[in-house]
Amino acid sequence: MNKKKKNYPSHIKAGDTIKVIAGENKGTIGKIEAIFLKKSIVFIEGILPRIKYGKRTPNTEAVKVELQIPIHISNVMLWDIKEKLASRIGYKIIDTKKYRYFKKSGNIV
């Protein structure tokens, strides 16, 4: 029996400012360039890219390619610019509209 993996909405969106909380880039703060919910990864603009070298042929030199590093969604946390701290988020309904807010400070995202 094949079970399909459900794509649930994420706590972060493209354009949000986040802080990396785990991995070799821990502590880095940057904006999200792209988000892939199917693979649960994000690309952050503040992270240095990896360098990969292509093969050298007799006629050409080796090609240097910079690859963006993907980070898993569970390793990032939303960053509150006003309070300068990372926080979990919650949801409030104000005038029949749903808003995200920071649980530590109460500010709306």
C-alpha positions in Angstrom: 0.0 0.0 0.0 1.4 3.4 -1.0 0.8 6.2 1.4 1.1 9.8 0.1 3.0 12.3 2.1 0.8 15.3 2.9 2.2 18.8 2.4 1.3 20.8 5.4 1.6 24.6 5.5 4.9 25.7 7.0 5.6 28.2 9.8 7.8 30.2 7.5 7.3 31.8 4.1 9.5 33.1 1.3 10.8 36.6 2.2 10.8 36.0 6.0 13.9 36.8 8.1 15.0 33.6 9.9 17.9 32.4 12.2 19.6 29.0 11.6 19.4 27.1 14.9 21.2 23.9 14.0 24.0 22.7 11.7 27.3 24.1 10.5 25.6 27.5 9.8 24.2 27.8 13.3 23.5 31.5 14.3 23.3 32.8 10.8 20.5 35.3 10.1 19.2 35.9 6.6 16.1 36.1 4.4 14.5 33.1 2.7 15.1 33.2 -1.1 13.1 30.0 -1.9 11.2 27.3 0.0 10.4 23.8 -1.2 7.6 22.3 1.0 7.7 18.9 -0.8 11.4 18.4 0.3 11.0 20.5 3.4 14.1 22.7 2.6 14.8 26.4 2.4 17.5 28.5 0.7 18.8 31.5 2.6 20.5 34.4 1.1 22.9 35.1 4.0 24.6 31.7 3.8 27.9 31.3 1.8 27.6 29.0 -1.2 29.6 25.8 -1.6 32.1 25.7 -4.4 32.1 22.7 -6.8 34.6 22.2 -9.6 33.7 20.6 -12.9 35.9 18.3 -14.8 38.8 19.8 -16.9 39.0 18.7 -20.5 42.1 18.9 -22.7 40.6 22.0 -24.5 39.1 23.9 -21.4 39.9 24.7 -17.9 38.0 23.4 -14.8 34.7 25.1 -14.3 34.0 26.6 -10.9 30.3 26.5 -9.8 28.8 28.0 -6.7 26.0 25.9 -5.3 23.4 27.3 -2.8 23.2 25.2 0.4 19.7 23.9 1.3 18.7 23.8 5.0 15.9 21.7 6.4 12.9 23.7 7.7 13.2 22.2 11.2 16.6 23.9 11.5 15.4 27.4 11.1 13.4 29.7 13.4 11.6 33.0 12.6 13.6 36.1 13.6 11.9 39.1 15.2 13.6 42.2 13.8 12.1 44.6 16.4 13.1 42.6 19.5 16.2 41.0 17.9 15.4 37.5 19.0 14.3 34.2 17.5 10.9 33.0 18.5 8.2 30.4 17.8 5.0 31.6 16.2 1.3 31.4 16.9 -1.8 32.4 15.0 -4.3 35.1 15.9 -7.6 35.9 14.2 -8.3 39.6 14.1 -11.3 40.9 12.2 -11.8 37.5 10.4 -8.2 37.6 9.1 -5.5 35.2 10.3 -2.2 36.7 11.4 1.1 35.1 12.5 2.6 36.5 15.7 5.8 35.9 17.8 5.1 34.0 21.0 7.9 35.7 23.0 7.2 39.3 22.1 3.6 39.2 20.8 4.5 41.3 17.7 2.6 40.4 14.5 4.9 39.1 11.7 
